[in-house]
């Protein structure tokens, strides 16, 4: 139990890091064609990028679409997506950048990689790998945008955990969630998607078997397996909440 409590505290420390991944830009502009490619929406990368940021709560437009007057008259209210490719003989390398109206990089992803041989599969796989840097990115009105590399922010921040209290926390259990969630592997764990499909939760691997640091977009906690069932556990008002999940790996 102490080990699980420690992991929950560690997850809470991750939420501190995640604050730098909130931006107050409501709008994002995605080009209809990325510079290193020859065709509009080649390999479906532009549509995939637009759909990803829409899931994060942003209002997204292609650069060739009719845009609202609010950003037509002031492009500084929107971020622009740029996708960069690093040439390599056997590996597809893609890096995603969000830039402001002056061309300054607001957020930069890690370098997404894929060794797939087929072009469309490789580019899509590499882009989705780059997306994992933005798992905690969300639109928050009124927050201050900070230029940062998401890939480096989490690794360079030293976190400190408070000592585990001796007293056992109160536990409140909710009813089992009816919808089945499906686990898709990512570089450092899994992402859970529903039948839509929509990403509803991220799972990061730990040193404990069947135990993951998790985030559902609003709350940080852990997902662990107990008596053959999966539970999402987190603290709310100093009480330990345990939600039973249906997950298919």
SULRARA-V758598 format. One record per helix or strand of 3 or more residues. SS is the DSSP state (H for helix, E for strand). FROM is the first residue (numbers start at 0). TO is the last residue. If there is no record, write none. Layout:
SS;FROM;TO  SS;FROM;TO
//
This chain:
H;1;20  E;26;29  H;41;54  E;58;61  H;68;71  H;74;76  E;77;85  E;91;98  E;104;113  H;118;133  H;149;155  E;169;172  E;179;185  E;188;192  E;198;204  E;210;214  E;219;225  E;228;235  E;238;247
//
